[in-house]
Amino acid sequence: MAETTTIQVDKIVLRALNQIKDHPRQTYNEIIAKAVDIFKKHKIKNQYDEFLHKIQQQKMKELWNNKEDEAWNNA
């Protein structure tokens, strides 16, 4: 048997948990586990997006900061 614990949540959080149930008999543990899984996946995706953005920054500087573009701005 898995170890269990008791946590306290505000009533507004409890109502929110009840609203996002997939089915009426779904436990709070299942809801929280699913939320944690979604959060982890989102965090990993966000880290990947930030990584790509950092890689692209240097190339974008090369493409956008050049004398040809400055000449067009002053035309």
mmCIF file of the C-alpha atoms, coordinates in Angstrom:
data_MODEL
# 
_entry.id   MODEL 
# 
loop_
_atom_site.group_PDB 
_atom_site.id 
_atom_site.type_symbol 
_atom_site.label_atom_id 
_atom_site.label_alt_id 
_atom_site.label_comp_id 
_atom_site.label_asym_id 
_atom_site.label_entity_id 
_atom_site.label_seq_id 
_atom_site.pdbx_PDB_ins_code 
_atom_site.Cartn_x 
_atom_site.Cartn_y 
_atom_site.Cartn_z 
_atom_site.occupancy 
_atom_site.B_iso_or_equiv 
_atom_site.pdbx_formal_charge 
_atom_site.auth_seq_id 
_atom_site.auth_comp_id 
_atom_site.auth_asym_id 
_atom_site.auth_atom_id 
_atom_site.pdbx_PDB_model_num 
ATOM 1  C CA . MET A 1 1  ? 0.000   0.000  0.000   1.00 0.00 ? 1  MET A CA 1 
ATOM 2  C CA . ALA A 1 2  ? 1.301   3.443  -0.911  1.00 0.00 ? 2  ALA A CA 1 
ATOM 3  C CA . GLU A 1 3  ? 2.040   5.943  1.787   1.00 0.00 ? 3  GLU A CA 1 
ATOM 4  C CA . THR A 1 4  ? -0.551  8.670  2.053   1.00 0.00 ? 4  THR A CA 1 
ATOM 5  C CA . THR A 1 5  ? -0.641  12.047 3.686   1.00 0.00 ? 5  THR A CA 1 
ATOM 6  C CA . THR A 1 6  ? -3.197  14.715 4.392   1.00 0.00 ? 6  THR A CA 1 
ATOM 7  C CA . ILE A 1 7  ? -2.842  18.155 2.873   1.00 0.00 ? 7  ILE A CA 1 
ATOM 8  C CA . GLN A 1 8  ? -4.855  21.270 3.459   1.00 0.00 ? 8  GLN A CA 1 
ATOM 9  C CA . VAL A 1 9  ? -6.199  23.239 0.516   1.00 0.00 ? 9  VAL A CA 1 
ATOM 10 C CA . ASP A 1 10 ? -8.356  26.330 0.384   1.00 0.00 ? 10 ASP A CA 1 
ATOM 11 C CA . LYS A 1 11 ? -12.020 25.755 -0.423  1.00 0.00 ? 11 LYS A CA 1 
ATOM 12 C CA . ILE A 1 12 ? -11.574 27.624 -3.702  1.00 0.00 ? 12 ILE A CA 1 
ATOM 13 C CA . VAL A 1 13 ? -8.875  25.102 -4.704  1.00 0.00 ? 13 VAL A CA 1 
ATOM 14 C CA . LEU A 1 14 ? -11.147 22.247 -3.702  1.00 0.00 ? 14 LEU A CA 1 
ATOM 15 C CA . ARG A 1 15 ? -13.937 23.653 -5.903  1.00 0.00 ? 15 ARG A CA 1 
ATOM 16 C CA . ALA A 1 16 ? -11.482 24.009 -8.777  1.00 0.00 ? 16 ALA A CA 1 
ATOM 17 C CA . LEU A 1 17 ? -10.370 20.392 -8.355  1.00 0.00 ? 17 LEU A CA 1 
ATOM 18 C CA . ASN A 1 18 ? -13.995 19.276 -8.419  1.00 0.00 ? 18 ASN A CA 1 
ATOM 19 C CA . GLN A 1 19 ? -14.613 21.250 -11.619 1.00 0.00 ? 19 GLN A CA 1 
ATOM 20 C CA . ILE A 1 20 ? -11.763 19.644 -13.519 1.00 0.00 ? 20 ILE A CA 1 
ATOM 21 C CA . LYS A 1 21 ? -12.627 16.030 -12.730 1.00 0.00 ? 21 LYS A CA 1 
ATOM 22 C CA . ASP A 1 22 ? -12.752 13.786 -15.788 1.00 0.00 ? 22 ASP A CA 1 
ATOM 23 C CA . HIS A 1 23 ? -15.429 11.662 -14.124 1.00 0.00 ? 23 HIS A CA 1 
ATOM 24 C CA . PRO A 1 24 ? -17.328 11.942 -10.815 1.00 0.00 ? 24 PRO A CA 1 
ATOM 25 C CA . ARG A 1 25 ? -15.416 9.156  -9.042  1.00 0.00 ? 25 ARG A CA 1 
ATOM 26 C CA . GLN A 1 26 ? -11.973 10.490 -9.958  1.00 0.00 ? 26 GLN A CA 1 
ATOM 27 C CA . THR A 1 27 ? -9.875  10.991 -6.828  1.00 0.00 ? 27 THR A CA 1 
ATOM 28 C CA . TYR A 1 28 ? -8.092  14.178 -5.877  1.00 0.00 ? 28 TYR A CA 1 
ATOM 29 C CA . ASN A 1 29 ? -4.854  12.209 -5.988  1.00 0.00 ? 29 ASN A CA 1 
ATOM 30 C CA . GLU A 1 30 ? -5.504  11.320 -9.646  1.00 0.00 ? 30 GLU A CA 1 
ATOM 31 C CA . ILE A 1 31 ? -6.336  14.943 -10.481 1.00 0.00 ? 31 ILE A CA 1 
ATOM 32 C CA . ILE A 1 32 ? -3.220  16.288 -8.767  1.00 0.00 ? 32 ILE A CA 1 
ATOM 33 C CA . ALA A 1 33 ? -0.998  13.617 -10.356 1.00 0.00 ? 33 ALA A CA 1 
ATOM 34 C CA . LYS A 1 34 ? -2.378  14.517 -13.793 1.00 0.00 ? 34 LYS A CA 1 
ATOM 35 C CA . ALA A 1 35 ? -1.823  18.241 -13.125 1.00 0.00 ? 35 ALA A CA 1 
ATOM 36 C CA . VAL A 1 36 ? 1.765   17.587 -12.032 1.00 0.00 ? 36 VAL A CA 1 
ATOM 37 C CA . ASP A 1 37 ? 2.403   15.537 -15.188 1.00 0.00 ? 37 ASP A CA 1 
ATOM 38 C CA . ILE A 1 38 ? 1.001   18.306 -17.410 1.00 0.00 ? 38 ILE A CA 1 
ATOM 39 C CA . PHE A 1 39 ? 3.091   20.904 -15.572 1.00 0.00 ? 39 PHE A CA 1 
ATOM 40 C CA . LYS A 1 40 ? 6.289   18.864 -16.015 1.00 0.00 ? 40 LYS A CA 1 
ATOM 41 C CA . LYS A 1 41 ? 5.669   18.414 -19.742 1.00 0.00 ? 41 LYS A CA 1 
ATOM 42 C CA . HIS A 1 42 ? 4.947   22.122 -20.145 1.00 0.00 ? 42 HIS A CA 1 
ATOM 43 C CA . LYS A 1 43 ? 8.107   23.044 -18.239 1.00 0.00 ? 43 LYS A CA 1 
ATOM 44 C CA . ILE A 1 44 ? 10.248  20.771 -20.426 1.00 0.00 ? 44 ILE A CA 1 
ATOM 45 C CA . LYS A 1 45 ? 8.670   22.224 -23.579 1.00 0.00 ? 45 LYS A CA 1 
ATOM 46 C CA . ASN A 1 46 ? 9.232   25.748 -22.295 1.00 0.00 ? 46 ASN A CA 1 
ATOM 47 C CA . GLN A 1 47 ? 12.906  24.979 -21.590 1.00 0.00 ? 47 GLN A CA 1 
ATOM 48 C CA . TYR A 1 48 ? 13.267  23.664 -25.156 1.00 0.00 ? 48 TYR A CA 1 
ATOM 49 C CA . ASP A 1 49 ? 11.661  26.821 -26.571 1.00 0.00 ? 49 ASP A CA 1 
ATOM 50 C CA . GLU A 1 50 ? 14.010  29.020 -24.515 1.00 0.00 ? 50 GLU A CA 1 
ATOM 51 C CA . PHE A 1 51 ? 16.986  26.964 -25.729 1.00 0.00 ? 51 PHE A CA 1 
ATOM 52 C CA . LEU A 1 52 ? 15.969  27.436 -29.366 1.00 0.00 ? 52 LEU A CA 1 
ATOM 53 C CA . HIS A 1 53 ? 15.424  31.148 -28.816 1.00 0.00 ? 53 HIS A CA 1 
ATOM 54 C CA . LYS A 1 54 ? 18.941  31.571 -27.391 1.00 0.00 ? 54 LYS A CA 1 
ATOM 55 C CA . ILE A 1 55 ? 20.457  29.688 -30.321 1.00 0.00 ? 55 ILE A CA 1 
ATOM 56 C CA . GLN A 1 56 ? 18.556  31.811 -32.823 1.00 0.00 ? 56 GLN A CA 1 
ATOM 57 C CA . GLN A 1 57 ? 19.450  35.143 -31.201 1.00 0.00 ? 57 GLN A CA 1 
ATOM 58 C CA . GLN A 1 58 ? 22.987  35.252 -32.612 1.00 0.00 ? 58 GLN A CA 1 
ATOM 59 C CA . LYS A 1 59 ? 21.854  34.441 -36.149 1.00 0.00 ? 59 LYS A CA 1 
ATOM 60 C CA . MET A 1 60 ? 19.076  37.022 -35.950 1.00 0.00 ? 60 MET A CA 1 
ATOM 61 C CA . LYS A 1 61 ? 21.615  39.662 -34.875 1.00 0.00 ? 61 LYS A CA 1 
ATOM 62 C CA . GLU A 1 62 ? 23.721  38.773 -37.927 1.00 0.00 ? 62 GLU A CA 1 
ATOM 63 C CA . LEU A 1 63 ? 20.725  39.049 -40.229 1.00 0.00 ? 63 LEU A CA 1 
ATOM 64 C CA . TRP A 1 64 ? 19.168  42.171 -38.766 1.00 0.00 ? 64 TRP A CA 1 
ATOM 65 C CA . ASN A 1 65 ? 22.179  44.228 -37.686 1.00 0.00 ? 65 ASN A CA 1 
ATOM 66 C CA . ASN A 1 66 ? 23.958  44.890 -40.933 1.00 0.00 ? 66 ASN A CA 1 
ATOM 67 C CA . LYS A 1 67 ? 24.945  47.949 -42.926 1.00 0.00 ? 67 LYS A CA 1 
ATOM 68 C CA . GLU A 1 68 ? 22.606  47.147 -45.837 1.00 0.00 ? 68 GLU A CA 1 
ATOM 69 C CA . ASP A 1 69 ? 19.571  47.439 -43.575 1.00 0.00 ? 69 ASP A CA 1 
ATOM 70 C CA . GLU A 1 70 ? 20.889  50.665 -42.076 1.00 0.00 ? 70 GLU A CA 1 
ATOM 71 C CA . ALA A 1 71 ? 21.262  52.113 -45.576 1.00 0.00 ? 71 ALA A CA 1 
ATOM 72 C CA . TRP A 1 72 ? 17.594  51.343 -46.340 1.00 0.00 ? 72 TRP A CA 1 
ATOM 73 C CA . ASN A 1 73 ? 16.498  52.960 -43.073 1.00 0.00 ? 73 ASN A CA 1 
ATOM 74 C CA . ASN A 1 74 ? 18.240  56.183 -44.073 1.00 0.00 ? 74 ASN A CA 1 
ATOM 75 C CA . ALA A 1 75 ? 16.985  56.208 -47.680 1.00 0.00 ? 75 ALA A CA 1 
# 
